Amino acid sequence: MNNAKCNQSSSIVSDVEYQRLIKELEFVDSTRNSLLTFSFTAVLTVIGIVIADTKQLISPLVCLLPFFLIIPFAARITYYRLVSIHINSFLKVYCKNNTVFSRHAKSIPEGFTPENFDQKAYLRIAWLINHEMFLLGLACSVASCLKYYTRGFFVFFTWKTFFLLFSIFILNAFTFYITNSYADYGKWESHFIDQWETDYHKTILESANISSDQSSIYSK
């Protein structure tokens, strides 16, 4: 019965489509890493220039300019993460012969550790690698506040201070919302797998009905 299901699933997904999906996954992963590398380089460069400005010629608001890069890149990286989850969950259902490791890895996840080790270490690492862009935004915010403070402008209850702090809060909150949207890979993958399983059984049933209809026509 299991072999029959594997054969059915392999007949549904052609080799051409399977290879196309694998290439799309490779493209998504590669592009996501490139965006992260460029973001860190660009943002840290801006922060370095601002910190090196000992003559106080640069406005503290310059530190917030990288958010024009951070927010759209965070959205793109999060979207690519969603695409990766979507495709991987599909392959686990429709291409079971070719996804043995990824299907069984859930029972022995990367975060598995013996009892005498810190069980929360993986969760902390996973949170950090899923919120890189949010951390970059925090770095820009801290640099802006420090720059504002060193120029002697950091006085509460002034419109400049309020505008700076309000802008920092909104920008970081929006960045966190984007990066946190699909941070829980396992939850979203389980959701998509359930949906693909339903679709898979529906597809198999429709294929069986079509085959039976064709057989009845030929028998006549």
Backbone as a ProteinNet text record, in pm:
[ID]
protein_1_A
[PRIMARY]
MNNAKCNQSSSIVSDVEYQRLIKELEFVDSTRNSLLTFSFTAVLTVIGIVIADTKQLISPLVCLLPFFLIIPFAARITYYRLVSIHINSFLKVYCKNNTVFSRHAKSIPEGFTPENFDQKAYLRIAWLINHEMFLLGLACSVASCLKYYTRGFFVFFTWKTFFLLFSIFILNAFTFYITNSYADYGKWESHFIDQWETDYHKTILESANISSDQSSIYSK
[TERTIARY]
82.7	0	86.6	191.2	281.3	353.6	397.2	464.2	370.2	244.3	146.4	130	127	114.6	235.4	353.6	476	474.7	430.4	424.3	322.9	209.6	108.6	161.3	227.2	279	386.3	472.7	578.5	521.6	406.4	344.7	276.7	236.7	173	276	390.2	496.9	601	614.2	710.5	852.9	950.5	1091.2	1126.4	1065.7	1092.2	1043.8	922.8	868.7	947.4	986.4	1064.5	1196.5	1266.9	1394	1374.2	1263.3	1235	1213.4	1142.6	1119.1	1248.6	1335.5	1465	1549	1549.2	1624.9	1567.1	1434.8	1372.5	1410.9	1417.4	1462.2	1606.2	1691	1831.4	1842.3	1760.3	1760.6	1714.6	1607.2	1553	1655.5	1719.2	1819	1939.6	1986.8	2102.1	2072.1	1956.5	1918.6	1898.1	1837.9	1815.5	1947.9	2045	2176.6	2246.8	2230.1	2291.4	2230.5	2098.7	2031.7	2077.6	2093.6	2140.3	2282.7	2368.4	2507.6	2516.3	2441.3	2441.6	2385	2278.7	2216.1	2312.1	2377.4	2471.9	2585.8	2637	2748.5	2708.6	2593.6	2549.4	2515.1	2439.1	2393.8	2511.3	2599.4	2714	2809.7	2815.7	2897.4	2842.3	2711.2	2648.1	2670.2	2650.3	2670.3	2815.3	2908.5	3050	3084	3027.3	3052.1	2997.7	2878	2816.5	2896.2	2939.9	3017.3	3152.1	3211.3	3341.5	3332.4	3212.1	3192.6	3215.7	3339.9	3373.6	3341.7	3329.5	3301.7	3151.4	3072	2926.3	2864	2908.3	2853.8	2733	2716.5	2608.8	2492.6	2371.7	2252.1	2223.9	2171.1	2134.3	2030.8	1950.7	1846.6	1905.5	2031.6	2096.9	2102.4	2112.5	2117.3	1987.7	1880.6	1752	1730	1816	1802.9	1813.9	1898.7	1905.4	1772.8	1674.7	1544.7	1476.4	1513.7	1460.2	1512.3	1621.2	1674.5	1629.7	1630.6	1600.6	1457.9	1361.8	1221.7	1188.3	1219.9	1188.5	1268	1393.3	1472.7	1418	1373.2	1312.7	1187.6	1108.5	987.9	1024.7	1126.7	1169.9	1224.4	1306.6	1363.6	1254.4	1157.4	1045.5	961.4	942.7	867.6	940.1	1070.8	1148.3	1141.5	1135.6	1121	986.9	882.9	750.7	751.3	816	826	897.3	1004.6	1079.4	992.6	916.9	827.4	721.4	666.2	559.4	605.8	722.9	774.8	818.6	890.2	938.2	823.5	718.7	603.5	534.6	531.9	474.8	555.6	687.6	773	761.1	743	730.4	604.7	504.6	379	376.2	415.2	403.4	527.6	640.7	765.3	830.1	757.8	803.9	930.9	947.3	1068.1	1194.4	1179.2	1294.7	1312.1	1229	1237.7	1237.8	1311.9	1315.6	1377.1	1491.7	1559.2	1473.6	1422	1347	1219.7	1159.6	1039.2	1071.4	1179.3	1214	1292.3	1344.7	1421.4	1334	1202.5	1113.5	1112.3	1133.4	1136.6	1269.5	1374.7	1505.8	1551.2	1494.4	1523.8	1664.4	1706.1	1838.6	1853.8	1743.7	1749.4	1754.4	1760.3	1763.6	1897.3	1892	2012.6	1989.4	2093.5	2077.6	2026.9	1977.5	1915.1	2012.3	2140.2	2236.2	2286.4	2230.1	2266.3	2150	2181.1	2079.4	1979.7	1857.1	1755.1	1708.9	1733.1	1683.7	1785.3	1903.7	2007.7	1963.5	1904.6	1861.9	1753.6	1661.5	1553.1	1607.9	1708.3	1769.7	1840	1912.9	1983.6	1884.6	1777.3	1675.8	1610.6	1585.8	1523.9	1617.7	1744.2	1841.1	1855	1863.5	1884.6	1758.2	1644	1519.6	1483.6	1560.1	1530.2	1653.1	1736.8	1858.9	1828.1	1726.1	1695.1	1641.1	1568.2	1520.4	1638	1737.2	1856.1	1936	1939.2	2005.2	1933.7	1801.2	1723.6	1750.9	1764.2	1798	1935.6	2030.4	2164.5	2158.6	2079	2062.9	1998.9	1901.8	1831.3	1924.3	2005	2100.3	2202	2250.9	2347.9	2286.6	2159.9	2092.2	2076	2035.9	2019.3	2153.1	2257.2	2389.3	2437	2414.3	2453.3	2375.7	2247.9	2162.4	2207.6	2247.5	2291.3	2424.1	2518.2	2650.5	2644.6	2541.5	2525.9	2453.6	2417.4	2354.4	2208.9	2143.8	2003.5	1905.7	1961.6	1873.1	1811.8	1707.1	1632.8	1487.6	1433.4	1296.7	1198.5	1079.4	970.6	1000.5	1078.8	1096.3	1046.6	1001.4	942.6	1045.8	1173.6	1278.2	1300.5	1307.1	1326.2	1207	1086.1	964.4	959.7	993.3	990.3	1090.3	1209.3	1311.8	1267.7	1223	1184.2	1060.8	966.3	845.3	880.6	968.9	1011.4	1083.3	1171	1245	1149.1	1051.2	954.5	874.5	823	741.1	822.6	942.1	1025.6	1065	1102.4	1141.9	1022.4	909.4	789	746.3	753.1	714	812.4	940.8	1042.6	1023.6	995.6	973.7	850.9	746.1	624.4	653.8	733.9	767.3	852.5	960.2	1053.2	991.9	896.3	836.5	719	674.7	554.9	566.2	680.4	699.5	824.8	852.5	971.8	957.9	835	811.2	797.6	911.3	914.5	830.5	848.8	779	628.3	578.1	433.6	375.3	439.9	389.3	405.2	513.7	532.6	424.5	393.7	287.4	153.6	129.1	4	-4.6	103.1	102.3	97.1	164.8	161.6	18.8	-53.3	-193.9	-275.7	-250.7	-323.9	-285.8	-155.7	-110.5	-161.6	-168.6	-221	-365.1	-444.9	-584.5	-592.5	-507.7	-505.5	-456.8	-359	-302.5	-409.2	-481.8	-586.2	-698.2	-727.9	-828.9	-782	-653.9	-596.7	-596.7	-558.6	-557.3	-697.2	-795.7	-933.7	-984.2	-951.5	-994	-927.8	-799.5	-729.7	-791.2	-830.2	-892.5	-1027.5	-1104.4	-1235.2	-1220.1	-1119.2	-1096	-1056.5	-970.5	-926	-1041.5	-1127.6	-1242.3	-1339.5	-1355.5	-1444.2	-1388.7	-1256.4	-1195	-1205.1	-1191.1	-1199.6	-1340.5	-1438.6	-1577.1	-1608.9	-1548.1	-1571.4	-1509.5	-1383.7	-1316.5	-1385	-1442.7	-1509.5	-1633.9	-1693.1	-1810.8	-1770.9
-120.2	0	125.8	128.2	242.9	261.9	148.9	158	214.3	174.7	224.1	374.8	421.4	565.2	640	584.9	648.1	656	545.9	544.8	645.8	656.9	753.5	895.5	923.3	1059.2	1092.4	995.1	1019.8	1040.8	978.1	997.5	1132.8	1187.7	1319.1	1428.9	1419.1	1518	1463.9	1528.6	1483.4	1517.9	1452.8	1482.1	1626.7	1677.3	1815.6	1913.4	1888.7	1978.2	1965.9	1845.6	1824.5	1899.9	1889.2	1959.6	2110.7	2156.4	2300	2351.5	2274.4	2313.5	2315	2216.6	2212.1	2333.7	2370	2487.5	2615.2	2620.2	2737.6	2749.6	2635.1	2636	2685	2638.3	2681.6	2830.8	2880.1	3023.3	3105.6	3059.5	3131.5	3138.1	3026	3022.6	3110.7	3102	3180.6	3330.5	3368.9	3510.1	3564	3485	3527.7	3554.2	3465.2	3485.3	3608.4	3630.1	3747.8	3877.2	3878	3995.8	4024.1	3918.6	3935.4	3991.5	3935.4	3980.7	4127.7	4163.5	4303.1	4396	4352.5	4435.5	4463.3	4358.8	4377.7	4470	4450.1	4532.7	4678.7	4703.1	4841.3	4911.8	4843.3	4906.5	4932.7	4835.3	4853.7	4960.7	4975.2	5081.2	5218.9	5235.3	5362.4	5392.6	5291.2	5310.6	5348	5281.9	5313	5455.2	5503.3	5641.3	5740.9	5710.3	5801	5804.3	5688.9	5682.8	5753.4	5741.6	5804.4	5955.7	6008.9	6152.9	6225.9	6249.1	6314.6	6463.5	6521.8	6665	6695.3	6591.8	6607.1	6679.1	6639.2	6699.6	6625	6501.2	6416.8	6414.8	6429.9	6430.3	6290.1	6279.6	6148.8	6075.3	6152	6089.3	6009.9	6035.2	5958.4	5810.5	5782	5641.9	5567	5644	5580.1	5556.4	5614.7	5595.7	5448.9	5366.8	5225.7	5150.9	5205.7	5139	5134.5	5227.6	5223.3	5100.3	5044.3	4918.8	4800.6	4818.3	4708.7	4657.3	4747.2	4706	4630.4	4684.6	4607.3	4477.9	4479.1	4356.3	4254.1	4300.8	4210.2	4146.4	4225.2	4171.4	4067.7	4096	4002.6	3873.6	3885.7	3768.1	3683.3	3749.2	3677.2	3607.4	3674.1	3611.6	3487.9	3498.1	3382.5	3269.2	3303.4	3201.9	3129.9	3206.3	3147.9	3056.3	3101.2	3019.9	2888.4	2895.5	2775.2	2678.1	2730.1	2645.2	2582.6	2662.5	2617.2	2502.3	2518.8	2417.4	2292.1	2311.6	2196.3	2111.8	2175.8	2101	2024.8	2085	2016	1891.5	1905.9	1792.7	1679.3	1712.7	1609.8	1525.7	1583.1	1510.9	1443.4	1515.2	1465.1	1391.2	1410	1344	1272.9	1179.5	1113.5	1032	975.2	896.7	982.8	1110.4	1199.5	1291.1	1273.4	1360.4	1277.4	1167.8	1078.5	1149	1214.3	1281.5	1394.1	1481	1596.8	1555.5	1441.2	1395.4	1335.2	1258.2	1192.9	1284.8	1394.6	1487	1552.2	1549.7	1610.4	1531.3	1399.1	1317.4	1330.9	1370.4	1396.7	1533.8	1640.6	1775	1821.8	1930.6	1987.6	2034.8	2071.1	2120.7	2012.6	1885	1775.8	1774.3	1770.1	1762.9	1668.7	1605.4	1520.4	1600.5	1530	1596.7	1683.8	1650.2	1727	1851.7	1881.3	2002.7	2101.7	2226.1	2331.1	2308.7	2277.6	2249.6	2376.3	2492.3	2616.4	2683.6	2625.7	2687.9	2699.4	2592.1	2592.3	2696.7	2710.5	2807.3	2949.5	2977.8	3111.1	3137.3	3035.4	3050	3067.2	2986.3	2995	3132.9	3189.6	3322.6	3426.9	3416.9	3514.5	3509.9	3389.1	3378.8	3411.4	3417.5	3453.2	3600.2	3671.3	3813	3900.6	3862.1	3939	4083.8	4102.4	4237.1	4324.6	4263.3	4338.1	4382.9	4295.7	4330.6	4442.2	4439.1	4548.8	4681.2	4674.7	4794.7	4846.3	4754.8	4796.3	4863.1	4808.5	4867.2	5009.9	5031.5	5167.6	5259.9	5206.4	5286.8	5327.7	5234.4	5264.6	5368.3	5352	5448.1	5586.6	5593.6	5722.3	5790.2	5710.4	5767.1	5814.4	5735.8	5775.3	5903.2	5910.8	6030.6	6152.2	6130.8	6239	6284.5	6187.9	6218.6	6293.9	6251	6315.1	6457.9	6488.5	6625.5	6715	6654.9	6733.6	6765.2	6689.7	6717.4	6628.7	6529.1	6430.9	6487.5	6565.4	6623.3	6581.3	6522.1	6474.9	6591.9	6559.2	6654.9	6765.4	6733.3	6823.9	6752.1	6826.4	6763.5	6684.2	6728.8	6655.3	6516.8	6513.6	6385.3	6294.6	6352.6	6273.7	6217.7	6300.8	6256.6	6143.7	6156.9	6053.8	5922.6	5926.9	5804.4	5741	5823.3	5771.4	5704.1	5767.3	5709.9	5577.6	5574.2	5451.7	5338.6	5371	5269.7	5214.5	5302.9	5259.4	5175.1	5219.7	5148.9	5010.6	5003.1	4874.1	4780.9	4836.5	4754.1	4694.4	4774.5	4725.2	4619.6	4643	4545.1	4413	4422	4301	4225.3	4299.1	4234.8	4154.9	4212.7	4144.9	4021.5	4038.3	3926.8	3815.4	3850.2	3751	3677.7	3724.3	3668.5	3518.9	3475.8	3334.5	3279.9	3331.4	3286.8	3143.5	3103.9	2968.2	2872.9	2825	2739.7	2613.3	2549.2	2423.5	2437.3	2545.4	2566.5	2583.1	2667.7	2692.2	2570.4	2495.7	2375.4	2272.2	2254.4	2160.5	2202.9	2334.2	2385.6	2353.2	2380.5	2354.2	2205.1	2124.3	1979.8	1927.4	1976	1935.2	1973	2093.6	2138.4	2057	2028.5	1948.5	1804.5	1750.1	1614	1606.2	1705.5	1710.3	1719.7	1806.1	1822.6	1695.7	1628.7	1506.1	1396.6	1373.4	1270	1305	1434.1	1477.8	1450.3	1476.9	1453.4	1304.8	1221.4	1076.4	1025.3	1077.2	1035	1074.7	1197.3	1243.4	1160.4	1127	1044.4	906	850.9	718.8	722.4	828.1	840.2	854.8	933.1	950	816.8	742.6	612.5	515.4	515.3	424.2	462.1	594.3	639.7	599	613.9	574.6	424.7	347.1	200.8	159	226.8	192.1	228.2	337.9	377.7	276.9	235.5	139.7	2.5	-32	-162.9	-169.2	-49.8	-45.6	-62.9
0	0	0	85.9	90	-41.7	-102.7	-232.6	-337.7	-327	-423.5	-409.6	-284.2	-261.8	-314.7	-294.9	-344	-495.4	-559.7	-705.4	-756.1	-682.1	-722.5	-711.9	-600.7	-581.8	-683.5	-715.2	-812.8	-951.7	-981.5	-1111.8	-1121.7	-1007.6	-1006.6	-1033.4	-968	-984.3	-1081.3	-1193.8	-1293.6	-1250.1	-1313.2	-1282.7	-1316.8	-1423.7	-1465	-1358.1	-1308	-1204.8	-1075.5	-1039.4	-917.9	-925.4	-1037.5	-1053.5	-1052.4	-1110.2	-1110.9	-968.6	-887.1	-748.3	-667.4	-692.1	-623.1	-660.5	-788.5	-832.5	-771.9	-759.2	-698.3	-551.3	-481.7	-342.2	-331.5	-421.6	-420.4	-447.9	-540.9	-572.8	-452.8	-388.8	-272.5	-160	-129.4	-21.9	-54.9	-179	-220.6	-217.9	-269.7	-272.7	-132.3	-46.6	92	163.5	144.1	204.7	147.8	17.6	-45.6	9.1	26.9	81.2	224.2	303.3	440.7	443.9	359.2	354.8	313.7	209.5	162.9	269.9	337.8	440.7	554.7	604.2	713.9	671.9	551.3	504	492.7	429.3	406.4	537.4	622.8	747.7	841.6	858.1	947.2	895.2	762.4	704	741.5	729.5	766.4	914.2	999.1	1142.9	1172.8	1104	1124.4	1085.9	975.1	931.4	1033	1084.5	1182	1311.7	1358.1	1482.7	1466.4	1346.6	1321.8	1305	1299.4	1281	1413.4	1448.1	1575.4	1574.8	1456.2	1446.8	1451.5	1467	1480.5	1359.5	1240.7	1119.1	1064.2	1109.3	1058	1156.7	1104.2	1188.3	1242.8	1365.3	1420.8	1336.8	1261.7	1179	1063.1	1030.4	923.8	960	1090.3	1135.8	1107.1	1083.6	1055.9	906.4	823.7	678.6	636.8	703	663.8	673.5	746	753.5	617.1	527.9	391.7	317.2	364.3	310.8	396.6	527.4	618.5	601.5	593.9	588.2	459.5	339.2	217.8	206.4	251.6	248.1	346.9	462.9	560.4	502.5	429.2	365.8	260	180.8	76.7	137.3	241.4	306.4	370.8	433.2	494.5	388.2	275.1	165.4	113.2	96.2	51.6	153.1	279.9	383.9	368.1	340.4	317.7	195.3	88.6	-32.5	-2.3	75.5	112.5	191.9	288.6	367.2	277.5	188.3	98.9	9.7	-51.7	-142.8	-66.2	43.5	120.7	173.4	221	270.6	157.1	38.2	-77.9	-113	-114.7	-149.8	-48.8	76.8	179.4	161.3	99.1	77.8	-58.5	-162.8	-298.9	-349.1	-283.1	-327.1	-208.5	-150.7	-28.9	-51.2	-169.9	-198.2	-197.2	-231.5	-242.2	-121.7	-19.8	98.4	226.9	224.4	340.7	461.5	439.8	550.3	607.6	522.3	570	642.6	602.8	671	807.2	815.4	941.4	1035.2	981.9	1065.7	1171.6	1150	1247.5	1379	1369.1	1490.4	1564.1	1490	1551.1	1500.2	1553.4	1501.6	1535.7	1471.1	1495.2	1639	1700.6	1836.9	1942.1	1899.7	1997.1	2070.2	2203.1	2285.4	2401.7	2453.5	2572.3	2690.9	2790.5	2904.5	2982.8	2980.4	3058.6	2986	2868.5	2795.2	2801.1	2765.5	2767	2653.9	2688.2	2587.6	2514.2	2575	2517	2424.6	2414.7	2332.1	2186.5	2133.9	1993.3	1970.1	2065.7	2050.3	2045	2127.2	2125.7	1992.6	1945.5	1817.6	1703.8	1704.9	1600	1598	1716.1	1722	1661.8	1693.7	1644.9	1493.1	1436.7	1291.7	1213	1280.6	1212	1229	1310.3	1335.2	1310.2	1212.7	1185.8	1148.3	1063.6	1016.9	1130.2	1221.3	1338.3	1424.9	1439.6	1517.8	1450.4	1316.6	1244.7	1271.1	1273.3	1303.5	1443.6	1539.4	1675.4	1680.5	1603.2	1598.6	1545.9	1442.4	1388.4	1491	1564	1664.3	1777.7	1825.2	1932.6	1885.7	1763.4	1709.4	1698	1657.3	1644.2	1779.5	1881.2	2015.5	2072.8	2051.7	2100.6	2032.1	1901.5	1826.6	1875.9	1901.3	1950.6	2088.8	2171.4	2308.2	2308.6	2226.3	2223.9	2171	2093.9	2043.7	2144.4	2258	2364.5	2341.5	2250.7	2219.6	2297.1	2367	2427.9	2556	2537.3	2648.9	2634.2	2738.8	2730.5	2721.8	2672.9	2661.4	2560.2	2459.8	2346.2	2222.3	2124.2	2005.7	1926.5	1929.7	1858.4	1920	2052.3	2120.8	2098.2	2109.1	2088.8	1947.6	1848.4	1708.9	1685.6	1743.2	1726.2	1788.6	1913.6	1983.8	1920.2	1876.8	1811.6	1679.6	1602.4	1473.9	1495.8	1596.5	1626.6	1664.5	1747.8	1791.4	1673.7	1589.9	1475.7	1378.4	1346.8	1250.1	1301.6	1428.8	1485.1	1503.3	1541.6	1558	1424.6	1318	1185.8	1135.8	1160.8	1120.8	1195.7	1325.7	1404.6	1355.5	1321.3	1269.9	1143.2	1055.8	930.1	956.4	1033	1054.2	1138.1	1222.5	1311.2	1247.2	1131	1068.3	1041.3	986.4	952.7	1020.1	1139.9	1212.5	1263.1	1297.4	1348	1229	1180.7	1061	1080.5	1196.8	1222.2	1221.7	1279.8	1285.3	1145.6	1064.5	930.2	840.6	859.4	779.5	811.9	938.5	977.6	919.2	919.3	861.7	712.5	638.9	495.1	464.1	545.8	523.4	536.4	635.3	651.2	528.7	476.8	358.1	235	219.6	105.9	115.4	236.3	254.7	206.9	243.6	199	47.5	-8.3	-154.1	-223.1	-160.3	-217.1	-227	-119.2	-119.9	-217.7	-229.8	-326.5	-468.7	-495	-628.1	-662	-565.1	-586.4	-615.7	-539.6	-559.7	-697.4	-740	-872.9	-982.7	-963.1	-1062.1	-1071.4	-955.6	-954.1	-1024.9	-1004.5	-1069.8	-1220.3	-1262.1	-1406.1	-1469.5	-1400.6	-1452.8	-1463.7	-1362.6	-1366	-1475.8	-1499	-1607.2	-1743.3	-1759.6	-1886.6	-1909.2	-1802.7	-1814.2	-1855	-1797.5	-1831.3	-1976.3	-2024.4	-2164.8	-2259.5	-2228.9	-2314.3	-2310.9	-2195.9	-2185.5	-2271.6	-2292.6	-2377.4	-2525.6
[MASK]
++++++++++++++++++++++++++++++++++++++++++++++++++++++++++++++++++++++++++++++++++++++++++++++++++++++++++++++++++++++++++++++++++++++++++++++++++++++++++++++++++++++++++++++++++++++++++++++++++++++++++++++++++++++++++++

